[in-house]
């Protein structure tokens, strides 16, 4: 997308996708809480909504795009939620998610010359009449909140955020893809009732943005749900082609490859798909 995702989202398109791996040692059964990190997190969370994008990243208004990117990477590595378990601070994950989402928003705006100019003009009270940039920023911020909700498994809130983001910026197709996927994945939902609509929406987005790796991955999961392993494997493979670090897609692809190899050796499927509502529905 023009200002965001893969990979909603591949690690190469936007600061949102930059993540730090957990740094806690696997040998520590009970990590000693990092007191300095706890204090910094709590202080930053308390004043988060009052900080400018520059203050949030510790930059001056003359910072270059390279300095913005470097500052974001440093900050994200320090505050990323994945790091907190190893630091003994799992209870602060919600605060860390908010902080990293705001930092991602700040880095995207300050790293783009046009959006940065609009942001500076707005701060100076010189916002151009009819400018759409604030709306686009609000849409992206809402989308980021939706990602957090989706990661937490709060699908209803995620769906609401993705719908609002798509309404605010209909020119960003990945917002629709995330909205559709959240509907399909929602626990307790009737997947068979929405699967074809969700598949169509995501396929349209992938056709418009072939490098949308997560879209290919979702299509692979949908094909698996429909008991179409050949098409599922192809979609997972394309996700890996677009993002070689997409380990979830690589894992699913390898599982399907192994299953196909075993089936070829024995002449029968070693792990036949479940026969239930979906099989009956799509045989009709």
HUQUI-V732442 format. One record per backbone hydrogen bond with DSSP energy under -1.0 kcal/mol. NH is the residue of the N-H (numbers start at 1). CO is the residue of the C=O. If there is no record, write none. Layout:
nh: <NH/NH>
co: <CO/CO>
//
This chain:
nh: <9/17/18/28/34/35/38/39/40/41/42/43/44/45/46/47/50/56/57/59/63/68/69/70/71/72/73/74/75/76/77/78/79/80/83/84/88/89/92/93/96/97/98/99/100/101/102/103/104/105/106/107/108/109/110/111/116/117/118/119/120/121/122/123/124/125/126/131/136/137/138/139/140/141/142/143/144/145/146/147/148/149/150/151/152/154/155/158/159/160/161/162/163/164/165/166/167/168/169/172/175/177/178/179/180/181/182/183/184/185/186/189/191/193/195/198/199/200/201/202/203/204/205/206/207/208/209/212/213/213/216/217/218/219/220/221/222/223/224/225/226/227/228/232/233/234/235/236/237/238/239/240/241/242/243/246/247/250/251/252/253/254/255/256/257/258/259/260/261/262/263/264/265/266/267/280/281/282>
co: <7/14/15/25/87/33/34/35/36/37/38/39/40/41/42/43/47/52/53/54/60/64/65/66/67/68/69/70/71/72/73/74/75/76/80/81/85/84/89/90/92/93/94/95/96/97/98/99/100/101/102/103/104/105/106/107/112/113/114/115/116/117/118/119/120/122/121/128/132/133/134/135/136/137/138/139/140/141/142/143/144/145/146/147/148/149/153/154/155/156/157/158/159/160/161/162/163/164/165/169/172/173/174/175/176/177/178/179/180/181/182/186/189/190/191/194/195/196/197/198/199/200/201/202/203/204/205/209/6/211/212/213/214/215/216/217/218/219/220/221/222/224/223/228/229/230/231/232/233/234/235/236/237/238/239/243/245/246/247/248/249/250/251/252/253/254/255/256/257/258/259/260/261/262/263/276/277/278>
//
